Amino acid sequence: MLFFIDLRVSTDRQGKSGLGLEEQRAAELDRIASKGQLAAEYVET
């Protein structure tokens, strides 16, 4: 199964630090690891 993830932060500060995005990415990749593979991701800051 292919998965698409949408990563989003709500403030400029979060976007610049990358920390919020990295945590979201790690959680999503962990969630889909046994179910399929990542096809694409969309990042919005």
mmCIF file of the N, C-alpha and C atoms, coordinates in Angstrom:
data_MODEL
# 
_entry.id   MODEL 
# 
loop_
_atom_site.group_PDB 
_atom_site.id 
_atom_site.type_symbol 
_atom_site.label_atom_id 
_atom_site.label_alt_id 
_atom_site.label_comp_id 
_atom_site.label_asym_id 
_atom_site.label_entity_id 
_atom_site.label_seq_id 
_atom_site.pdbx_PDB_ins_code 
_atom_site.Cartn_x 
_atom_site.Cartn_y 
_atom_site.Cartn_z 
_atom_site.occupancy 
_atom_site.B_iso_or_equiv 
_atom_site.pdbx_formal_charge 
_atom_site.auth_seq_id 
_atom_site.auth_comp_id 
_atom_site.auth_asym_id 
_atom_site.auth_atom_id 
_atom_site.pdbx_PDB_model_num 
ATOM 1   N N  . MET A 1 1  ? 0.842  -1.167 0.000  1.00 0.00 ? 1  MET A N  1 
ATOM 2   C CA . MET A 1 1  ? 0.000  0.000  0.000  1.00 0.00 ? 1  MET A CA 1 
ATOM 3   C C  . MET A 1 1  ? 0.892  1.236  0.000  1.00 0.00 ? 1  MET A C  1 
ATOM 4   N N  . LEU A 1 2  ? 0.504  2.232  -0.741 1.00 0.00 ? 2  LEU A N  1 
ATOM 5   C CA . LEU A 1 2  ? 1.239  3.489  -0.796 1.00 0.00 ? 2  LEU A CA 1 
ATOM 6   C C  . LEU A 1 2  ? 0.565  4.535  0.081  1.00 0.00 ? 2  LEU A C  1 
ATOM 7   N N  . PHE A 1 3  ? 1.366  5.336  0.747  1.00 0.00 ? 3  PHE A N  1 
ATOM 8   C CA . PHE A 1 3  ? 0.850  6.372  1.631  1.00 0.00 ? 3  PHE A CA 1 
ATOM 9   C C  . PHE A 1 3  ? 1.370  7.741  1.215  1.00 0.00 ? 3  PHE A C  1 
ATOM 10  N N  . PHE A 1 4  ? 0.566  8.734  1.399  1.00 0.00 ? 4  PHE A N  1 
ATOM 11  C CA . PHE A 1 4  ? 0.912  10.132 1.194  1.00 0.00 ? 4  PHE A CA 1 
ATOM 12  C C  . PHE A 1 4  ? 0.732  10.819 2.533  1.00 0.00 ? 4  PHE A C  1 
ATOM 13  N N  . ILE A 1 5  ? 1.706  11.610 2.954  1.00 0.00 ? 5  ILE A N  1 
ATOM 14  C CA . ILE A 1 5  ? 1.579  12.296 4.236  1.00 0.00 ? 5  ILE A CA 1 
ATOM 15  C C  . ILE A 1 5  ? 1.617  13.803 4.029  1.00 0.00 ? 5  ILE A C  1 
ATOM 16  N N  . ASP A 1 6  ? 0.932  14.494 4.901  1.00 0.00 ? 6  ASP A N  1 
ATOM 17  C CA . ASP A 1 6  ? 0.855  15.949 4.887  1.00 0.00 ? 6  ASP A CA 1 
ATOM 18  C C  . ASP A 1 6  ? 1.431  16.448 6.206  1.00 0.00 ? 6  ASP A C  1 
ATOM 19  N N  . LEU A 1 7  ? 2.558  17.145 6.123  1.00 0.00 ? 7  LEU A N  1 
ATOM 20  C CA . LEU A 1 7  ? 3.210  17.683 7.318  1.00 0.00 ? 7  LEU A CA 1 
ATOM 21  C C  . LEU A 1 7  ? 2.977  19.178 7.354  1.00 0.00 ? 7  LEU A C  1 
ATOM 22  N N  . ARG A 1 8  ? 2.602  19.679 8.512  1.00 0.00 ? 8  ARG A N  1 
ATOM 23  C CA . ARG A 1 8  ? 2.219  21.090 8.598  1.00 0.00 ? 8  ARG A CA 1 
ATOM 24  C C  . ARG A 1 8  ? 2.600  21.673 9.948  1.00 0.00 ? 8  ARG A C  1 
ATOM 25  N N  . VAL A 1 9  ? 3.109  22.888 9.921  1.00 0.00 ? 9  VAL A N  1 
ATOM 26  C CA . VAL A 1 9  ? 3.334  23.646 11.150 1.00 0.00 ? 9  VAL A CA 1 
ATOM 27  C C  . VAL A 1 9  ? 2.584  24.960 11.021 1.00 0.00 ? 9  VAL A C  1 
ATOM 28  N N  . SER A 1 10 ? 2.209  25.520 12.162 1.00 0.00 ? 10 SER A N  1 
ATOM 29  C CA . SER A 1 10 ? 1.335  26.693 12.125 1.00 0.00 ? 10 SER A CA 1 
ATOM 30  C C  . SER A 1 10 ? 2.048  28.025 12.324 1.00 0.00 ? 10 SER A C  1 
ATOM 31  N N  . THR A 1 11 ? 3.312  27.989 12.740 1.00 0.00 ? 11 THR A N  1 
ATOM 32  C CA . THR A 1 11 ? 4.013  29.260 12.948 1.00 0.00 ? 11 THR A CA 1 
ATOM 33  C C  . THR A 1 11 ? 5.309  29.285 12.158 1.00 0.00 ? 11 THR A C  1 
ATOM 34  N N  . ASP A 1 12 ? 5.775  30.478 11.824 1.00 0.00 ? 12 ASP A N  1 
ATOM 35  C CA . ASP A 1 12 ? 7.048  30.632 11.118 1.00 0.00 ? 12 ASP A CA 1 
ATOM 36  C C  . ASP A 1 12 ? 8.201  30.051 11.939 1.00 0.00 ? 12 ASP A C  1 
ATOM 37  N N  . ARG A 1 13 ? 8.137  30.255 13.232 1.00 0.00 ? 13 ARG A N  1 
ATOM 38  C CA . ARG A 1 13 ? 9.205  29.768 14.116 1.00 0.00 ? 13 ARG A CA 1 
ATOM 39  C C  . ARG A 1 13 ? 9.316  28.242 14.048 1.00 0.00 ? 13 ARG A C  1 
ATOM 40  N N  . GLN A 1 14 ? 8.181  27.565 14.069 1.00 0.00 ? 14 GLN A N  1 
ATOM 41  C CA . GLN A 1 14 ? 8.204  26.105 13.957 1.00 0.00 ? 14 GLN A CA 1 
ATOM 42  C C  . GLN A 1 14 ? 8.761  25.677 12.606 1.00 0.00 ? 14 GLN A C  1 
ATOM 43  N N  . GLY A 1 15 ? 8.368  26.376 11.567 1.00 0.00 ? 15 GLY A N  1 
ATOM 44  C CA . GLY A 1 15 ? 8.834  26.038 10.230 1.00 0.00 ? 15 GLY A CA 1 
ATOM 45  C C  . GLY A 1 15 ? 10.326 26.220 10.071 1.00 0.00 ? 15 GLY A C  1 
ATOM 46  N N  . LYS A 1 16 ? 10.855 27.296 10.632 1.00 0.00 ? 16 LYS A N  1 
ATOM 47  C CA . LYS A 1 16 ? 12.289 27.571 10.528 1.00 0.00 ? 16 LYS A CA 1 
ATOM 48  C C  . LYS A 1 16 ? 13.115 26.583 11.339 1.00 0.00 ? 16 LYS A C  1 
ATOM 49  N N  . SER A 1 17 ? 12.613 26.164 12.483 1.00 0.00 ? 17 SER A N  1 
ATOM 50  C CA . SER A 1 17 ? 13.374 25.248 13.330 1.00 0.00 ? 17 SER A CA 1 
ATOM 51  C C  . SER A 1 17 ? 13.386 23.838 12.750 1.00 0.00 ? 17 SER A C  1 
ATOM 52  N N  . GLY A 1 18 ? 12.314 23.463 12.045 1.00 0.00 ? 18 GLY A N  1 
ATOM 53  C CA . GLY A 1 18 ? 12.227 22.118 11.486 1.00 0.00 ? 18 GLY A CA 1 
ATOM 54  C C  . GLY A 1 18 ? 11.865 21.056 12.501 1.00 0.00 ? 18 GLY A C  1 
ATOM 55  N N  . LEU A 1 19 ? 11.879 21.408 13.775 1.00 0.00 ? 19 LEU A N  1 
ATOM 56  C CA . LEU A 1 19 ? 11.632 20.400 14.804 1.00 0.00 ? 19 LEU A CA 1 
ATOM 57  C C  . LEU A 1 19 ? 10.225 19.837 14.738 1.00 0.00 ? 19 LEU A C  1 
ATOM 58  N N  . GLY A 1 20 ? 9.242  20.679 14.560 1.00 0.00 ? 20 GLY A N  1 
ATOM 59  C CA . GLY A 1 20 ? 7.872  20.183 14.473 1.00 0.00 ? 20 GLY A CA 1 
ATOM 60  C C  . GLY A 1 20 ? 7.672  19.263 13.287 1.00 0.00 ? 20 GLY A C  1 
ATOM 61  N N  . LEU A 1 21 ? 8.268  19.622 12.168 1.00 0.00 ? 21 LEU A N  1 
ATOM 62  C CA . LEU A 1 21 ? 8.153  18.803 10.960 1.00 0.00 ? 21 LEU A CA 1 
ATOM 63  C C  . LEU A 1 21 ? 8.855  17.463 11.126 1.00 0.00 ? 21 LEU A C  1 
ATOM 64  N N  . GLU A 1 22 ? 10.040 17.471 11.721 1.00 0.00 ? 22 GLU A N  1 
ATOM 65  C CA . GLU A 1 22 ? 10.782 16.228 11.903 1.00 0.00 ? 22 GLU A CA 1 
ATOM 66  C C  . GLU A 1 22 ? 10.056 15.266 12.829 1.00 0.00 ? 22 GLU A C  1 
ATOM 67  N N  . GLU A 1 23 ? 9.450  15.796 13.873 1.00 0.00 ? 23 GLU A N  1 
ATOM 68  C CA . GLU A 1 23 ? 8.687  14.948 14.790 1.00 0.00 ? 23 GLU A CA 1 
ATOM 69  C C  . GLU A 1 23 ? 7.472  14.351 14.089 1.00 0.00 ? 23 GLU A C  1 
ATOM 70  N N  . GLN A 1 24 ? 6.780  15.171 13.302 1.00 0.00 ? 24 GLN A N  1 
ATOM 71  C CA . GLN A 1 24 ? 5.626  14.670 12.559 1.00 0.00 ? 24 GLN A CA 1 
ATOM 72  C C  . GLN A 1 24 ? 6.042  13.601 11.555 1.00 0.00 ? 24 GLN A C  1 
ATOM 73  N N  . ARG A 1 25 ? 7.136  13.862 10.827 1.00 0.00 ? 25 ARG A N  1 
ATOM 74  C CA . ARG A 1 25 ? 7.621  12.917 9.823  1.00 0.00 ? 25 ARG A CA 1 
ATOM 75  C C  . ARG A 1 25 ? 7.966  11.576 10.477 1.00 0.00 ? 25 ARG A C  1 
ATOM 76  N N  . ALA A 1 26 ? 8.684  11.621 11.591 1.00 0.00 ? 26 ALA A N  1 
ATOM 77  C CA . ALA A 1 26 ? 9.067  10.398 12.289 1.00 0.00 ? 26 ALA A CA 1 
ATOM 78  C C  . ALA A 1 26 ? 7.841  9.610  12.742 1.00 0.00 ? 26 ALA A C  1 
ATOM 79  N N  . ALA A 1 27 ? 6.850  10.304 13.277 1.00 0.00 ? 27 ALA A N  1 
ATOM 80  C CA . ALA A 1 27 ? 5.633  9.635  13.739 1.00 0.00 ? 27 ALA A CA 1 
ATOM 81  C C  . ALA A 1 27 ? 4.882  8.989  12.576 1.00 0.00 ? 27 ALA A C  1 
ATOM 82  N N  . GLU A 1 28 ? 4.784  9.707  11.471 1.00 0.00 ? 28 GLU A N  1 
ATOM 83  C CA . GLU A 1 28 ? 4.065  9.160  10.314 1.00 0.00 ? 28 GLU A CA 1 
ATOM 84  C C  . GLU A 1 28 ? 4.802  7.969  9.704  1.00 0.00 ? 28 GLU A C  1 
ATOM 85  N N  . LEU A 1 29 ? 6.108  8.072  9.576  1.00 0.00 ? 29 LEU A N  1 
ATOM 86  C CA . LEU A 1 29 ? 6.883  6.963  9.019  1.00 0.00 ? 29 LEU A CA 1 
ATOM 87  C C  . LEU A 1 29 ? 6.805  5.739  9.921  1.00 0.00 ? 29 LEU A C  1 
ATOM 88  N N  . ASP A 1 30 ? 6.804  5.972  11.213 1.00 0.00 ? 30 ASP A N  1 
ATOM 89  C CA . ASP A 1 30 ? 6.659  4.875  12.170 1.00 0.00 ? 30 ASP A CA 1 
ATOM 90  C C  . ASP A 1 30 ? 5.292  4.211  12.025 1.00 0.00 ? 30 ASP A C  1 
ATOM 91  N N  . ARG A 1 31 ? 4.274  5.028  11.825 1.00 0.00 ? 31 ARG A N  1 
ATOM 92  C CA . ARG A 1 31 ? 2.903  4.520  11.706 1.00 0.00 ? 31 ARG A CA 1 
ATOM 93  C C  . ARG A 1 31 ? 2.711  3.668  10.454 1.00 0.00 ? 31 ARG A C  1 
ATOM 94  N N  . ILE A 1 32 ? 3.359  4.041  9.353  1.00 0.00 ? 32 ILE A N  1 
ATOM 95  C CA . ILE A 1 32 ? 3.132  3.301  8.104  1.00 0.00 ? 32 ILE A CA 1 
ATOM 96  C C  . ILE A 1 32 ? 4.174  2.213  7.833  1.00 0.00 ? 32 ILE A C  1 
ATOM 97  N N  . ALA A 1 33 ? 5.191  2.105  8.671  1.00 0.00 ? 33 ALA A N  1 
ATOM 98  C CA . ALA A 1 33 ? 6.312  1.196  8.428  1.00 0.00 ? 33 ALA A CA 1 
ATOM 99  C C  . ALA A 1 33 ? 5.873  -0.241 8.133  1.00 0.00 ? 33 ALA A C  1 
ATOM 100 N N  . SER A 1 34 ? 4.947  -0.757 8.852  1.00 0.00 ? 34 SER A N  1 
ATOM 101 C CA . SER A 1 34 ? 4.541  -2.153 8.669  1.00 0.00 ? 34 SER A CA 1 
ATOM 102 C C  . SER A 1 34 ? 3.356  -2.314 7.726  1.00 0.00 ? 34 SER A C  1 
ATOM 103 N N  . LYS A 1 35 ? 2.844  -1.199 7.214  1.00 0.00 ? 35 LYS A N  1 
ATOM 104 C CA . LYS A 1 35 ? 1.638  -1.263 6.393  1.00 0.00 ? 35 LYS A CA 1 
ATOM 105 C C  . LYS A 1 35 ? 1.892  -0.995 4.915  1.00 0.00 ? 35 LYS A C  1 
ATOM 106 N N  . GLY A 1 36 ? 3.045  -0.433 4.572  1.00 0.00 ? 36 GLY A N  1 
ATOM 107 C CA . GLY A 1 36 ? 3.309  -0.095 3.183  1.00 0.00 ? 36 GLY A CA 1 
ATOM 108 C C  . GLY A 1 36 ? 4.504  0.820  3.079  1.00 0.00 ? 36 GLY A C  1 
ATOM 109 N N  . GLN A 1 37 ? 4.484  1.669  2.069  1.00 0.00 ? 37 GLN A N  1 
ATOM 110 C CA . GLN A 1 37 ? 5.611  2.581  1.885  1.00 0.00 ? 37 GLN A CA 1 
ATOM 111 C C  . GLN A 1 37 ? 5.131  3.981  1.554  1.00 0.00 ? 37 GLN A C  1 
ATOM 112 N N  . LEU A 1 38 ? 6.001  4.923  1.810  1.00 0.00 ? 38 LEU A N  1 
ATOM 113 C CA . LEU A 1 38 ? 5.701  6.331  1.560  1.00 0.00 ? 38 LEU A CA 1 
ATOM 114 C C  . LEU A 1 38 ? 5.846  6.608  0.071  1.00 0.00 ? 38 LEU A C  1 
ATOM 115 N N  . ALA A 1 39 ? 4.800  7.129  -0.525 1.00 0.00 ? 39 ALA A N  1 
ATOM 116 C CA . ALA A 1 39 ? 4.829  7.501  -1.943 1.00 0.00 ? 39 ALA A CA 1 
ATOM 117 C C  . ALA A 1 39 ? 5.243  8.951  -2.106 1.00 0.00 ? 39 ALA A C  1 
ATOM 118 N N  . ALA A 1 40 ? 4.747  9.824  -1.235 1.00 0.00 ? 40 ALA A N  1 
ATOM 119 C CA . ALA A 1 40 ? 5.061  11.258 -1.331 1.00 0.00 ? 40 ALA A CA 1 
ATOM 120 C C  . ALA A 1 40 ? 4.683  11.936 -0.034 1.00 0.00 ? 40 ALA A C  1 
ATOM 121 N N  . GLU A 1 41 ? 5.278  13.099 0.166  1.00 0.00 ? 41 GLU A N  1 
ATOM 122 C CA . GLU A 1 41 ? 4.893  13.914 1.312  1.00 0.00 ? 41 GLU A CA 1 
ATOM 123 C C  . GLU A 1 41 ? 4.735  15.363 0.863  1.00 0.00 ? 41 GLU A C  1 
ATOM 124 N N  . TYR A 1 42 ? 3.848  16.042 1.524  1.00 0.00 ? 42 TYR A N  1 
ATOM 125 C CA . TYR A 1 42 ? 3.576  17.445 1.265  1.00 0.00 ? 42 TYR A CA 1 
ATOM 126 C C  . TYR A 1 42 ? 3.886  18.192 2.545  1.00 0.00 ? 42 TYR A C  1 
ATOM 127 N N  . VAL A 1 43 ? 4.705  19.227 2.445  1.00 0.00 ? 43 VAL A N  1 
ATOM 128 C CA . VAL A 1 43 ? 5.095  20.013 3.617  1.00 0.00 ? 43 VAL A CA 1 
ATOM 129 C C  . VAL A 1 43 ? 4.568  21.430 3.470  1.00 0.00 ? 43 VAL A C  1 
ATOM 130 N N  . GLU A 1 44 ? 3.870  21.894 4.509  1.00 0.00 ? 44 GLU A N  1 
ATOM 131 C CA . GLU A 1 44 ? 3.323  23.253 4.507  1.00 0.00 ? 44 GLU A CA 1 
ATOM 132 C C  . GLU A 1 44 ? 3.769  23.980 5.759  1.00 0.00 ? 44 GLU A C  1 
ATOM 133 N N  . THR A 1 45 ? 4.391  25.150 5.575  1.00 0.00 ? 45 THR A N  1 
ATOM 134 C CA . THR A 1 45 ? 4.796  25.944 6.743  1.00 0.00 ? 45 THR A CA 1 
ATOM 135 C C  . THR A 1 45 ? 4.112  27.292 6.682  1.00 0.00 ? 45 THR A C  1 
# 
